[in-house]
Amino acid sequence: MSAKKTPVFVQRRTYRRRRVADGARLLPVFGGILFLIPLLWGGEPAGPEAAPDGSRTAWVMTYLFLVWFGLAVLSGVLARFLVAEDEGNEEEGES
């Protein structure tokens, strides 16, 4: 009585491109969460184990720089992948 439903098929290339685009959209959210992680590390410990020379600040700044650098590299890789896919689609359309 009901019509047969055919499975929805999406080409593998299109599916991958959409997932990469979704990842590129979520990258700022992921970066924001990574930048907020040092806030969870807590304050300076009191007592003899406290580091008066500011070494904790140095570790936090190093962490933030590495996260920033990693996000820049990851966004470059995603952008290159998306551009390569766009160029591939244009070449197929010309035939």
PyMOL Python script that loads the backbone (N, CA, C, O; Angstrom):
from pymol import cmd

cmd.read_pdbstr("""\
ATOM      1  N   MET A   1       0.791  -1.194   0.000  1.00  0.00           N
ATOM      2  CA  MET A   1       0.000   0.000   0.000  1.00  0.00           C
ATOM      3  C   MET A   1       0.839   1.265   0.000  1.00  0.00           C
ATOM      4  O   MET A   1       0.418   2.293  -0.533  1.00  0.00           O
ATOM      5  N   SER A   2       2.018   1.197   0.593  1.00  0.00           N
ATOM      6  CA  SER A   2       2.861   2.382   0.592  1.00  0.00           C
ATOM      7  C   SER A   2       3.887   2.265  -0.530  1.00  0.00           C
ATOM      8  O   SER A   2       4.316   1.172  -0.898  1.00  0.00           O
ATOM      9  N   ALA A   3       4.256   3.396  -1.046  1.00  0.00           N
ATOM     10  CA  ALA A   3       5.249   3.425  -2.120  1.00  0.00           C
ATOM     11  C   ALA A   3       6.606   3.029  -1.558  1.00  0.00           C
ATOM     12  O   ALA A   3       6.944   3.359  -0.422  1.00  0.00           O
ATOM     13  N   LYS A   4       7.370   2.322  -2.367  1.00  0.00           N
ATOM     14  CA  LYS A   4       8.704   1.930  -1.922  1.00  0.00           C
ATOM     15  C   LYS A   4       9.591   3.156  -1.824  1.00  0.00           C
ATOM     16  O   LYS A   4       9.646   3.980  -2.737  1.00  0.00           O
ATOM     17  N   LYS A   5      10.270   3.260  -0.721  1.00  0.00           N
ATOM     18  CA  LYS A   5      11.180   4.385  -0.524  1.00  0.00           C
ATOM     19  C   LYS A   5      12.565   3.951  -0.955  1.00  0.00           C
ATOM     20  O   LYS A   5      13.098   2.957  -0.462  1.00  0.00           O
ATOM     21  N   THR A   6      13.134   4.693  -1.864  1.00  0.00           N
ATOM     22  CA  THR A   6      14.492   4.398  -2.305  1.00  0.00           C
ATOM     23  C   THR A   6      15.473   5.069  -1.358  1.00  0.00           C
ATOM     24  O   THR A   6      15.207   6.168  -0.871  1.00  0.00           O
ATOM     25  N   PRO A   7      16.580   4.438  -1.095  1.00  0.00           N
ATOM     26  CA  PRO A   7      17.562   5.062  -0.196  1.00  0.00           C
ATOM     27  C   PRO A   7      18.148   6.314  -0.834  1.00  0.00           C
ATOM     28  O   PRO A   7      18.355   6.383  -2.046  1.00  0.00           O
ATOM     29  N   VAL A   8      18.407   7.289   0.010  1.00  0.00           N
ATOM     30  CA  VAL A   8      19.016   8.525  -0.454  1.00  0.00           C
ATOM     31  C   VAL A   8      20.508   8.267  -0.624  1.00  0.00           C
ATOM     32  O   VAL A   8      21.187   7.844   0.312  1.00  0.00           O
ATOM     33  N   PHE A   9      21.001   8.524  -1.813  1.00  0.00           N
ATOM     34  CA  PHE A   9      22.409   8.297  -2.098  1.00  0.00           C
ATOM     35  C   PHE A   9      23.073   9.623  -2.401  1.00  0.00           C
ATOM     36  O   PHE A   9      22.616  10.375  -3.261  1.00  0.00           O
ATOM     37  N   VAL A  10      24.138   9.901  -1.702  1.00  0.00           N
ATOM     38  CA  VAL A  10      24.926  11.095  -1.950  1.00  0.00           C
ATOM     39  C   VAL A  10      26.306  10.625  -2.376  1.00  0.00           C
ATOM     40  O   VAL A  10      26.873   9.714  -1.773  1.00  0.00           O
ATOM     41  N   GLN A  11      26.836  11.240  -3.397  1.00  0.00           N
ATOM     42  CA  GLN A  11      28.158  10.846  -3.859  1.00  0.00           C
ATOM     43  C   GLN A  11      29.179  11.019  -2.738  1.00  0.00           C
ATOM     44  O   GLN A  11      29.060  11.908  -1.894  1.00  0.00           O
ATOM     45  N   ARG A  12      30.168  10.160  -2.753  1.00  0.00           N
ATOM     46  CA  ARG A  12      31.179  10.167  -1.694  1.00  0.00           C
ATOM     47  C   ARG A  12      31.915  11.497  -1.636  1.00  0.00           C
ATOM     48  O   ARG A  12      32.194  11.996  -0.546  1.00  0.00           O
ATOM     49  N   ARG A  13      32.231  12.076  -2.778  1.00  0.00           N
ATOM     50  CA  ARG A  13      32.947  13.353  -2.825  1.00  0.00           C
ATOM     51  C   ARG A  13      32.100  14.467  -2.217  1.00  0.00           C
ATOM     52  O   ARG A  13      32.603  15.294  -1.456  1.00  0.00           O
ATOM     53  N   THR A  14      30.828  14.484  -2.552  1.00  0.00           N
ATOM     54  CA  THR A  14      29.935  15.511  -2.015  1.00  0.00           C
ATOM     55  C   THR A  14      29.790  15.362  -0.508  1.00  0.00           C
ATOM     56  O   THR A  14      29.795  16.348   0.228  1.00  0.00           O
ATOM     57  N   TYR A  15      29.660  14.118  -0.058  1.00  0.00           N
ATOM     58  CA  TYR A  15      29.526  13.862   1.377  1.00  0.00           C
ATOM     59  C   TYR A  15      30.766  14.334   2.139  1.00  0.00           C
ATOM     60  O   TYR A  15      30.654  14.994   3.172  1.00  0.00           O
ATOM     61  N   ARG A  16      31.944  13.992   1.624  1.00  0.00           N
ATOM     62  CA  ARG A  16      33.184  14.410   2.285  1.00  0.00           C
ATOM     63  C   ARG A  16      33.313  15.920   2.320  1.00  0.00           C
ATOM     64  O   ARG A  16      33.714  16.489   3.335  1.00  0.00           O
ATOM     65  N   ARG A  17      32.974  16.575   1.210  1.00  0.00           N
ATOM     66  CA  ARG A  17      33.084  18.033   1.153  1.00  0.00           C
ATOM     67  C   ARG A  17      32.157  18.688   2.171  1.00  0.00           C
ATOM     68  O   ARG A  17      32.529  19.664   2.823  1.00  0.00           O
ATOM     69  N   ARG A  18      30.961  18.152   2.299  1.00  0.00           N
ATOM     70  CA  ARG A  18      30.029  18.714   3.279  1.00  0.00           C
ATOM     71  C   ARG A  18      30.541  18.525   4.695  1.00  0.00           C
ATOM     72  O   ARG A  18      30.407  19.425   5.524  1.00  0.00           O
ATOM     73  N   ARG A  19      31.125  17.369   4.987  1.00  0.00           N
ATOM     74  CA  ARG A  19      31.656  17.135   6.332  1.00  0.00           C
ATOM     75  C   ARG A  19      32.847  18.046   6.616  1.00  0.00           C
ATOM     76  O   ARG A  19      32.999  18.529   7.738  1.00  0.00           O
ATOM     77  N   VAL A  20      33.688  18.285   5.617  1.00  0.00           N
ATOM     78  CA  VAL A  20      34.829  19.193   5.811  1.00  0.00           C
ATOM     79  C   VAL A  20      34.319  20.618   6.026  1.00  0.00           C
ATOM     80  O   VAL A  20      34.847  21.350   6.863  1.00  0.00           O
ATOM     81  N   ALA A  21      33.300  21.006   5.275  1.00  0.00           N
ATOM     82  CA  ALA A  21      32.720  22.341   5.464  1.00  0.00           C
ATOM     83  C   ALA A  21      32.103  22.464   6.854  1.00  0.00           C
ATOM     84  O   ALA A  21      32.211  23.514   7.485  1.00  0.00           O
ATOM     85  N   ASP A  22      31.461  21.407   7.334  1.00  0.00           N
ATOM     86  CA  ASP A  22      30.924  21.422   8.704  1.00  0.00           C
ATOM     87  C   ASP A  22      32.050  21.560   9.727  1.00  0.00           C
ATOM     88  O   ASP A  22      31.914  22.279  10.716  1.00  0.00           O
ATOM     89  N   GLY A  23      33.151  20.873   9.486  1.00  0.00           N
ATOM     90  CA  GLY A  23      34.296  20.995  10.384  1.00  0.00           C
ATOM     91  C   GLY A  23      34.867  22.398  10.385  1.00  0.00           C
ATOM     92  O   GLY A  23      35.271  22.907  11.429  1.00  0.00           O
ATOM     93  N   ALA A  24      34.901  23.027   9.213  1.00  0.00           N
ATOM     94  CA  ALA A  24      35.397  24.401   9.134  1.00  0.00           C
ATOM     95  C   ALA A  24      34.474  25.358   9.879  1.00  0.00           C
ATOM     96  O   ALA A  24      34.934  26.339  10.465  1.00  0.00           O
ATOM     97  N   ARG A  25      33.185  25.078   9.856  1.00  0.00           N
ATOM     98  CA  ARG A  25      32.247  25.932  10.590  1.00  0.00           C
ATOM     99  C   ARG A  25      32.385  25.756  12.103  1.00  0.00           C
ATOM    100  O   ARG A  25      32.173  26.702  12.861  1.00  0.00           O
ATOM    101  N   LEU A  26      32.737  24.554  12.538  1.00  0.00           N
ATOM    102  CA  LEU A  26      32.873  24.292  13.969  1.00  0.00           C
ATOM    103  C   LEU A  26      34.244  24.650  14.523  1.00  0.00           C
ATOM    104  O   LEU A  26      34.435  24.652  15.739  1.00  0.00           O
ATOM    105  N   LEU A  27      35.188  24.948  13.661  1.00  0.00           N
ATOM    106  CA  LEU A  27      36.549  25.255  14.102  1.00  0.00           C
ATOM    107  C   LEU A  27      36.610  26.444  15.073  1.00  0.00           C
ATOM    108  O   LEU A  27      37.348  26.357  16.055  1.00  0.00           O
ATOM    109  N   PRO A  28      35.886  27.541  14.859  1.00  0.00           N
ATOM    110  CA  PRO A  28      35.926  28.642  15.844  1.00  0.00           C
ATOM    111  C   PRO A  28      35.381  28.235  17.208  1.00  0.00           C
ATOM    112  O   PRO A  28      35.889  28.687  18.235  1.00  0.00           O
ATOM    113  N   VAL A  29      34.356  27.391  17.233  1.00  0.00           N
ATOM    114  CA  VAL A  29      33.808  26.933  18.512  1.00  0.00           C
ATOM    115  C   VAL A  29      34.843  26.062  19.234  1.00  0.00           C
ATOM    116  O   VAL A  29      35.069  26.221  20.434  1.00  0.00           O
ATOM    117  N   PHE A  30      35.463  25.148  18.496  1.00  0.00           N
ATOM    118  CA  PHE A  30      36.504  24.295  19.051  1.00  0.00           C
ATOM    119  C   PHE A  30      37.663  25.145  19.578  1.00  0.00           C
ATOM    120  O   PHE A  30      38.184  24.879  20.661  1.00  0.00           O
ATOM    121  N   GLY A  31      38.062  26.153  18.826  1.00  0.00           N
ATOM    122  CA  GLY A  31      39.136  27.038  19.254  1.00  0.00           C
ATOM    123  C   GLY A  31      38.775  27.815  20.502  1.00  0.00           C
ATOM    124  O   GLY A  31      39.605  27.987  21.395  1.00  0.00           O
ATOM    125  N   GLY A  32      37.544  28.282  20.566  1.00  0.00           N
ATOM    126  CA  GLY A  32      37.101  29.003  21.761  1.00  0.00           C
ATOM    127  C   GLY A  32      37.152  28.142  23.007  1.00  0.00           C
ATOM    128  O   GLY A  32      37.546  28.602  24.079  1.00  0.00           O
ATOM    129  N   ILE A  33      36.750  26.888  22.858  1.00  0.00           N
ATOM    130  CA  ILE A  33      36.807  25.966  23.998  1.00  0.00           C
ATOM    131  C   ILE A  33      38.259  25.725  24.411  1.00  0.00           C
ATOM    132  O   ILE A  33      38.574  25.704  25.600  1.00  0.00           O
ATOM    133  N   LEU A  34      39.140  25.542  23.426  1.00  0.00           N
ATOM    134  CA  LEU A  34      40.550  25.333  23.757  1.00  0.00           C
ATOM    135  C   LEU A  34      41.170  26.556  24.435  1.00  0.00           C
ATOM    136  O   LEU A  34      42.013  26.413  25.321  1.00  0.00           O
ATOM    137  N   PHE A  35      40.752  27.765  24.020  1.00  0.00           N
ATOM    138  CA  PHE A  35      41.281  28.980  24.649  1.00  0.00           C
ATOM    139  C   PHE A  35      40.774  29.148  26.079  1.00  0.00           C
ATOM    140  O   PHE A  35      41.424  29.815  26.884  1.00  0.00           O
ATOM    141  N   LEU A  36      39.634  28.562  26.406  1.00  0.00           N
ATOM    142  CA  LEU A  36      39.084  28.700  27.751  1.00  0.00           C
ATOM    143  C   LEU A  36      39.627  27.654  28.728  1.00  0.00           C
ATOM    144  O   LEU A  36      39.420  27.782  29.935  1.00  0.00           O
ATOM    145  N   ILE A  37      40.303  26.644  28.241  1.00  0.00           N
ATOM    146  CA  ILE A  37      40.812  25.577  29.111  1.00  0.00           C
ATOM    147  C   ILE A  37      41.729  26.101  30.221  1.00  0.00           C
ATOM    148  O   ILE A  37      41.627  25.611  31.346  1.00  0.00           O
ATOM    149  N   PRO A  38      42.625  27.078  29.969  1.00  0.00           N
ATOM    150  CA  PRO A  38      43.465  27.557  31.088  1.00  0.00           C
ATOM    151  C   PRO A  38      42.662  28.129  32.253  1.00  0.00           C
ATOM    152  O   PRO A  38      43.173  28.179  33.371  1.00  0.00           O
ATOM    153  N   LEU A  39      41.440  28.554  32.031  1.00  0.00           N
ATOM    154  CA  LEU A  39      40.623  29.044  33.137  1.00  0.00           C
ATOM    155  C   LEU A  39      40.246  27.916  34.086  1.00  0.00           C
ATOM    156  O   LEU A  39      39.984  28.156  35.265  1.00  0.00           O
ATOM    157  N   LEU A  40      40.217  26.687  33.580  1.00  0.00           N
ATOM    158  CA  LEU A  40      39.870  25.547  34.421  1.00  0.00           C
ATOM    159  C   LEU A  40      41.049  25.039  35.235  1.00  0.00           C
ATOM    160  O   LEU A  40      40.863  24.229  36.144  1.00  0.00           O
ATOM    161  N   TRP A  41      42.250  25.492  34.933  1.00  0.00           N
ATOM    162  CA  TRP A  41      43.437  25.014  35.632  1.00  0.00           C
ATOM    163  C   TRP A  41      43.506  25.500  37.067  1.00  0.00           C
ATOM    164  O   TRP A  41      44.279  24.966  37.863  1.00  0.00           O
ATOM    165  N   GLY A  42      42.726  26.485  37.404  1.00  0.00           N
ATOM    166  CA  GLY A  42      42.707  26.964  38.779  1.00  0.00           C
ATOM    167  C   GLY A  42      43.719  28.066  39.009  1.00  0.00           C
ATOM    168  O   GLY A  42      44.519  28.403  38.137  1.00  0.00           O
ATOM    169  N   GLY A  43      43.658  28.616  40.210  1.00  0.00           N
ATOM    170  CA  GLY A  43      44.541  29.722  40.565  1.00  0.00           C
ATOM    171  C   GLY A  43      45.899  29.244  41.037  1.00  0.00           C
ATOM    172  O   GLY A  43      46.206  28.052  41.024  1.00  0.00           O
ATOM    173  N   GLU A  44      46.698  30.202  41.451  1.00  0.00           N
ATOM    174  CA  GLU A  44      48.034  29.908  41.964  1.00  0.00           C
ATOM    175  C   GLU A  44      47.903  29.143  43.285  1.00  0.00           C
ATOM    176  O   GLU A  44      47.108  29.527  44.143  1.00  0.00           O
ATOM    177  N   PRO A  45      48.668  28.076  43.452  1.00  0.00           N
ATOM    178  CA  PRO A  45      48.617  27.363  44.729  1.00  0.00           C
ATOM    179  C   PRO A  45      49.281  28.192  45.836  1.00  0.00           C
ATOM    180  O   PRO A  45      50.235  28.930  45.590  1.00  0.00           O
ATOM    181  N   ALA A  46      48.769  28.057  47.026  1.00  0.00           N
ATOM    182  CA  ALA A  46      49.345  28.768  48.160  1.00  0.00           C
ATOM    183  C   ALA A  46      50.329  27.848  48.873  1.00  0.00           C
ATOM    184  O   ALA A  46      50.179  26.626  48.852  1.00  0.00           O
ATOM    185  N   GLY A  47      51.302  28.426  49.481  1.00  0.00           N
ATOM    186  CA  GLY A  47      52.245  27.639  50.244  1.00  0.00           C
ATOM    187  C   GLY A  47      53.595  27.530  49.556  1.00  0.00           C
ATOM    188  O   GLY A  47      53.905  28.300  48.647  1.00  0.00           O
ATOM    189  N   PRO A  48      54.390  26.571  49.995  1.00  0.00           N
ATOM    190  CA  PRO A  48      55.760  26.456  49.480  1.00  0.00           C
ATOM    191  C   PRO A  48      55.820  26.022  48.015  1.00  0.00           C
ATOM    192  O   PRO A  48      56.829  26.259  47.351  1.00  0.00           O
ATOM    193  N   GLU A  49      54.747  25.381  47.488  1.00  0.00           N
ATOM    194  CA  GLU A  49      54.784  24.943  46.093  1.00  0.00           C
ATOM    195  C   GLU A  49      54.408  26.055  45.115  1.00  0.00           C
ATOM    196  O   GLU A  49      54.396  25.823  43.906  1.00  0.00           O
ATOM    197  N   ALA A  50      54.106  27.238  45.602  1.00  0.00           N
ATOM    198  CA  ALA A  50      53.760  28.362  44.723  1.00  0.00           C
ATOM    199  C   ALA A  50      54.996  28.811  43.931  1.00  0.00           C
ATOM    200  O   ALA A  50      56.112  28.831  44.450  1.00  0.00           O
ATOM    201  N   ALA A  51      54.767  29.165  42.676  1.00  0.00           N
ATOM    202  CA  ALA A  51      55.875  29.610  41.814  1.00  0.00           C
ATOM    203  C   ALA A  51      55.847  31.136  41.743  1.00  0.00           C
ATOM    204  O   ALA A  51      55.030  31.698  41.013  1.00  0.00           O
ATOM    205  N   PRO A  52      56.717  31.813  42.482  1.00  0.00           N
ATOM    206  CA  PRO A  52      56.681  33.274  42.507  1.00  0.00           C
ATOM    207  C   PRO A  52      57.267  33.907  41.245  1.00  0.00           C
ATOM    208  O   PRO A  52      57.103  35.109  41.033  1.00  0.00           O
ATOM    209  N   ASP A  53      57.942  33.130  40.413  1.00  0.00           N
ATOM    210  CA  ASP A  53      58.600  33.722  39.252  1.00  0.00           C
ATOM    211  C   ASP A  53      57.681  33.854  38.037  1.00  0.00           C
ATOM    212  O   ASP A  53      58.134  34.320  36.992  1.00  0.00           O
ATOM    213  N   GLY A  54      56.433  33.470  38.130  1.00  0.00           N
ATOM    214  CA  GLY A  54      55.502  33.616  37.013  1.00  0.00           C
ATOM    215  C   GLY A  54      55.606  32.501  35.983  1.00  0.00           C
ATOM    216  O   GLY A  54      55.222  32.685  34.828  1.00  0.00           O
ATOM    217  N   SER A  55      56.123  31.350  36.391  1.00  0.00           N
ATOM    218  CA  SER A  55      56.275  30.257  35.425  1.00  0.00           C
ATOM    219  C   SER A  55      54.926  29.743  34.944  1.00  0.00           C
ATOM    220  O   SER A  55      54.822  29.247  33.823  1.00  0.00           O
ATOM    221  N   ARG A  56      53.886  29.853  35.778  1.00  0.00           N
ATOM    222  CA  ARG A  56      52.550  29.424  35.351  1.00  0.00           C
ATOM    223  C   ARG A  56      52.073  30.285  34.195  1.00  0.00           C
ATOM    224  O   ARG A  56      51.489  29.774  33.239  1.00  0.00           O
ATOM    225  N   THR A  57      52.314  31.575  34.273  1.00  0.00           N
ATOM    226  CA  THR A  57      51.926  32.468  33.185  1.00  0.00           C
ATOM    227  C   THR A  57      52.653  32.113  31.899  1.00  0.00           C
ATOM    228  O   THR A  57      52.073  32.174  30.815  1.00  0.00           O
ATOM    229  N   ALA A  58      53.906  31.747  32.017  1.00  0.00           N
ATOM    230  CA  ALA A  58      54.666  31.348  30.835  1.00  0.00           C
ATOM    231  C   ALA A  58      54.070  30.090  30.209  1.00  0.00           C
ATOM    232  O   ALA A  58      53.976  29.992  28.986  1.00  0.00           O
ATOM    233  N   TRP A  59      53.664  29.118  31.048  1.00  0.00           N
ATOM    234  CA  TRP A  59      53.061  27.901  30.518  1.00  0.00           C
ATOM    235  C   TRP A  59      51.731  28.195  29.832  1.00  0.00           C
ATOM    236  O   TRP A  59      51.436  27.643  28.772  1.00  0.00           O
ATOM    237  N   VAL A  60      50.933  29.065  30.440  1.00  0.00           N
ATOM    238  CA  VAL A  60      49.638  29.416  29.848  1.00  0.00           C
ATOM    239  C   VAL A  60      49.848  30.128  28.514  1.00  0.00           C
ATOM    240  O   VAL A  60      49.154  29.827  27.543  1.00  0.00           O
ATOM    241  N   MET A  61      50.784  31.056  28.451  1.00  0.00           N
ATOM    242  CA  MET A  61      51.036  31.769  27.196  1.00  0.00           C
ATOM    243  C   MET A  61      51.563  30.828  26.119  1.00  0.00           C
ATOM    244  O   MET A  61      51.206  30.956  24.948  1.00  0.00           O
ATOM    245  N   THR A  62      52.420  29.875  26.518  1.00  0.00           N
ATOM    246  CA  THR A  62      52.917  28.880  25.566  1.00  0.00           C
ATOM    247  C   THR A  62      51.770  28.023  25.046  1.00  0.00           C
ATOM    248  O   THR A  62      51.684  27.747  23.850  1.00  0.00           O
ATOM    249  N   TYR A  63      50.895  27.608  25.948  1.00  0.00           N
ATOM    250  CA  TYR A  63      49.726  26.816  25.560  1.00  0.00           C
ATOM    251  C   TYR A  63      48.851  27.593  24.574  1.00  0.00           C
ATOM    252  O   TYR A  63      48.441  27.057  23.544  1.00  0.00           O
ATOM    253  N   LEU A  64      48.573  28.848  24.892  1.00  0.00           N
ATOM    254  CA  LEU A  64      47.716  29.655  24.019  1.00  0.00           C
ATOM    255  C   LEU A  64      48.353  29.853  22.643  1.00  0.00           C
ATOM    256  O   LEU A  64      47.657  29.812  21.628  1.00  0.00           O
ATOM    257  N   PHE A  65      49.658  30.064  22.601  1.00  0.00           N
ATOM    258  CA  PHE A  65      50.327  30.221  21.317  1.00  0.00           C
ATOM    259  C   PHE A  65      50.245  28.930  20.512  1.00  0.00           C
ATOM    260  O   PHE A  65      49.979  28.969  19.310  1.00  0.00           O
ATOM    261  N   LEU A  66      50.470  27.790  21.156  1.00  0.00           N
ATOM    262  CA  LEU A  66      50.403  26.515  20.441  1.00  0.00           C
ATOM    263  C   LEU A  66      48.996  26.224  19.932  1.00  0.00           C
ATOM    264  O   LEU A  66      48.832  25.703  18.829  1.00  0.00           O
ATOM    265  N   VAL A  67      47.976  26.556  20.730  1.00  0.00           N
ATOM    266  CA  VAL A  67      46.597  26.374  20.277  1.00  0.00           C
ATOM    267  C   VAL A  67      46.322  27.278  19.091  1.00  0.00           C
ATOM    268  O   VAL A  67      45.737  26.842  18.100  1.00  0.00           O
ATOM    269  N   TRP A  68      46.737  28.532  19.181  1.00  0.00           N
ATOM    270  CA  TRP A  68      46.531  29.474  18.076  1.00  0.00           C
ATOM    271  C   TRP A  68      47.226  28.974  16.809  1.00  0.00           C
ATOM    272  O   TRP A  68      46.636  29.000  15.729  1.00  0.00           O
ATOM    273  N   PHE A  69      48.464  28.523  16.936  1.00  0.00           N
ATOM    274  CA  PHE A  69      49.208  28.034  15.786  1.00  0.00           C
ATOM    275  C   PHE A  69      48.547  26.784  15.199  1.00  0.00           C
ATOM    276  O   PHE A  69      48.430  26.652  13.981  1.00  0.00           O
ATOM    277  N   GLY A  70      48.120  25.879  16.063  1.00  0.00           N
ATOM    278  CA  GLY A  70      47.436  24.671  15.602  1.00  0.00           C
ATOM    279  C   GLY A  70      46.139  24.982  14.876  1.00  0.00           C
ATOM    280  O   GLY A  70      45.834  24.360  13.859  1.00  0.00           O
ATOM    281  N   LEU A  71      45.374  25.935  15.384  1.00  0.00           N
ATOM    282  CA  LEU A  71      44.130  26.322  14.716  1.00  0.00           C
ATOM    283  C   LEU A  71      44.409  26.959  13.357  1.00  0.00           C
ATOM    284  O   LEU A  71      43.667  26.734  12.401  1.00  0.00           O
ATOM    285  N   ALA A  72      45.469  27.748  13.271  1.00  0.00           N
ATOM    286  CA  ALA A  72      45.818  28.367  11.990  1.00  0.00           C
ATOM    287  C   ALA A  72      46.218  27.312  10.964  1.00  0.00           C
ATOM    288  O   ALA A  72      45.814  27.387   9.803  1.00  0.00           O
ATOM    289  N   VAL A  73      47.005  26.338  11.386  1.00  0.00           N
ATOM    290  CA  VAL A  73      47.418  25.265  10.472  1.00  0.00           C
ATOM    291  C   VAL A  73      46.207  24.437  10.049  1.00  0.00           C
ATOM    292  O   VAL A  73      46.044  24.127   8.869  1.00  0.00           O
ATOM    293  N   LEU A  74      45.363  24.083  11.010  1.00  0.00           N
ATOM    294  CA  LEU A  74      44.184  23.275  10.700  1.00  0.00           C
ATOM    295  C   LEU A  74      43.227  24.000   9.764  1.00  0.00           C
ATOM    296  O   LEU A  74      42.672  23.386   8.853  1.00  0.00           O
ATOM    297  N   SER A  75      43.026  25.294   9.975  1.00  0.00           N
ATOM    298  CA  SER A  75      42.146  26.043   9.081  1.00  0.00           C
ATOM    299  C   SER A  75      42.757  26.157   7.684  1.00  0.00           C
ATOM    300  O   SER A  75      42.026  26.145   6.694  1.00  0.00           O
ATOM    301  N   GLY A  76      44.069  26.265   7.591  1.00  0.00           N
ATOM    302  CA  GLY A  76      44.717  26.283   6.280  1.00  0.00           C
ATOM    303  C   GLY A  76      44.546  24.972   5.537  1.00  0.00           C
ATOM    304  O   GLY A  76      44.308  24.961   4.329  1.00  0.00           O
ATOM    305  N   VAL A  77      44.667  23.866   6.258  1.00  0.00           N
ATOM    306  CA  VAL A  77      44.479  22.552   5.637  1.00  0.00           C
ATOM    307  C   VAL A  77      43.039  22.390   5.168  1.00  0.00           C
ATOM    308  O   VAL A  77      42.797  21.916   4.058  1.00  0.00           O
ATOM    309  N   LEU A  78      42.087  22.778   6.001  1.00  0.00           N
ATOM    310  CA  LEU A  78      40.679  22.677   5.607  1.00  0.00           C
ATOM    311  C   LEU A  78      40.371  23.568   4.406  1.00  0.00           C
ATOM    312  O   LEU A  78      39.646  23.164   3.496  1.00  0.00           O
ATOM    313  N   ALA A  79      40.921  24.773   4.407  1.00  0.00           N
ATOM    314  CA  ALA A  79      40.675  25.687   3.288  1.00  0.00           C
ATOM    315  C   ALA A  79      41.271  25.139   2.003  1.00  0.00           C
ATOM    316  O   ALA A  79      40.647  25.225   0.945  1.00  0.00           O
ATOM    317  N   ARG A  80      42.461  24.581   2.080  1.00  0.00           N
ATOM    318  CA  ARG A  80      43.096  24.015   0.886  1.00  0.00           C
ATOM    319  C   ARG A  80      42.281  22.835   0.362  1.00  0.00           C
ATOM    320  O   ARG A  80      42.118  22.682  -0.848  1.00  0.00           O
ATOM    321  N   PHE A  81      41.773  22.009   1.262  1.00  0.00           N
ATOM    322  CA  PHE A  81      40.965  20.871   0.851  1.00  0.00           C
ATOM    323  C   PHE A  81      39.678  21.333   0.177  1.00  0.00           C
ATOM    324  O   PHE A  81      39.265  20.770  -0.836  1.00  0.00           O
ATOM    325  N   LEU A  82      39.042  22.363   0.744  1.00  0.00           N
ATOM    326  CA  LEU A  82      37.794  22.858   0.160  1.00  0.00           C
ATOM    327  C   LEU A  82      38.031  23.510  -1.199  1.00  0.00           C
ATOM    328  O   LEU A  82      37.217  23.343  -2.107  1.00  0.00           O
ATOM    329  N   VAL A  83      39.127  24.247  -1.356  1.00  0.00           N
ATOM    330  CA  VAL A  83      39.435  24.880  -2.637  1.00  0.00           C
ATOM    331  C   VAL A  83      39.743  23.817  -3.680  1.00  0.00           C
ATOM    332  O   VAL A  83      39.310  23.937  -4.826  1.00  0.00           O
ATOM    333  N   ALA A  84      40.481  22.782  -3.305  1.00  0.00           N
ATOM    334  CA  ALA A  84      40.797  21.707  -4.246  1.00  0.00           C
ATOM    335  C   ALA A  84      39.530  21.010  -4.705  1.00  0.00           C
ATOM    336  O   ALA A  84      39.423  20.640  -5.874  1.00  0.00           O
ATOM    337  N   GLU A  85      38.575  20.823  -3.819  1.00  0.00           N
ATOM    338  CA  GLU A  85      37.309  20.208  -4.200  1.00  0.00           C
ATOM    339  C   GLU A  85      36.524  21.115  -5.138  1.00  0.00           C
ATOM    340  O   GLU A  85      35.897  20.632  -6.081  1.00  0.00           O
ATOM    341  N   ASP A  86      36.550  22.426  -4.892  1.00  0.00           N
ATOM    342  CA  ASP A  86      35.850  23.357  -5.779  1.00  0.00           C
ATOM    343  C   ASP A  86      36.451  23.337  -7.172  1.00  0.00           C
ATOM    344  O   ASP A  86      35.720  23.356  -8.162  1.00  0.00           O
ATOM    345  N   GLU A  87      37.772  23.299  -7.261  1.00  0.00           N
ATOM    346  CA  GLU A  87      38.427  23.266  -8.580  1.00  0.00           C
ATOM    347  C   GLU A  87      38.100  21.970  -9.303  1.00  0.00           C
ATOM    348  O   GLU A  87      37.941  21.970 -10.524  1.00  0.00           O
ATOM    349  N   GLY A  88      37.996  20.863  -8.570  1.00  0.00           N
ATOM    350  CA  GLY A  88      37.644  19.588  -9.168  1.00  0.00           C
ATOM    351  C   GLY A  88      36.228  19.594  -9.726  1.00  0.00           C
ATOM    352  O   GLY A  88      35.967  18.994 -10.769  1.00  0.00           O
ATOM    353  N   ASN A  89      35.304  20.276  -9.032  1.00  0.00           N
ATOM    354  CA  ASN A  89      33.926  20.365  -9.506  1.00  0.00           C
ATOM    355  C   ASN A  89      33.814  21.223 -10.756  1.00  0.00           C
ATOM    356  O   ASN A  89      32.998  20.932 -11.631  1.00  0.00           O
ATOM    357  N   GLU A  90      34.623  22.278 -10.855  1.00  0.00           N
ATOM    358  CA  GLU A  90      34.592  23.143 -12.040  1.00  0.00           C
ATOM    359  C   GLU A  90      35.093  22.398 -13.258  1.00  0.00           C
ATOM    360  O   GLU A  90      34.541  22.559 -14.347  1.00  0.00           O
ATOM    361  N   GLU A  91      36.128  21.582 -13.100  1.00  0.00           N
ATOM    362  CA  GLU A  91      36.666  20.838 -14.232  1.00  0.00           C
ATOM    363  C   GLU A  91      35.660  19.814 -14.731  1.00  0.00           C
ATOM    364  O   GLU A  91      35.564  19.588 -15.937  1.00  0.00           O
ATOM    365  N   GLU A  92      34.912  19.193 -13.836  1.00  0.00           N
ATOM    366  CA  GLU A  92      33.906  18.219 -14.252  1.00  0.00           C
ATOM    367  C   GLU A  92      32.759  18.892 -14.972  1.00  0.00           C
ATOM    368  O   GLU A  92      32.168  18.293 -15.872  1.00  0.00           O
ATOM    369  N   GLY A  93      32.422  20.125 -14.604  1.00  0.00           N
ATOM    370  CA  GLY A  93      31.315  20.836 -15.215  1.00  0.00           C
ATOM    371  C   GLY A  93      31.632  21.295 -16.641  1.00  0.00           C
ATOM    372  O   GLY A  93      30.708  21.509 -17.427  1.00  0.00           O
ATOM    373  N   GLU A  94      32.913  21.452 -16.997  1.00  0.00           N
ATOM    374  CA  GLU A  94      33.289  21.938 -18.319  1.00  0.00           C
ATOM    375  C   GLU A  94      33.159  20.864 -19.384  1.00  0.00           C
ATOM    376  O   GLU A  94      33.036  21.209 -20.559  1.00  0.00           O
ATOM    377  N   SER A  95      33.179  19.579 -19.041  1.00  0.00           N
ATOM    378  CA  SER A  95      33.152  18.518 -20.041  1.00  0.00           C
ATOM    379  C   SER A  95      31.853  18.442 -20.765  1.00  0.00           C
ATOM    380  O   SER A  95      31.683  17.593 -21.640  1.00  0.00           O
TER     381      SER A  95
END
""", "prot")
cmd.dss("prot")
cmd.show_as("cartoon", "prot")
cmd.util.cbc("prot")
cmd.orient("prot")
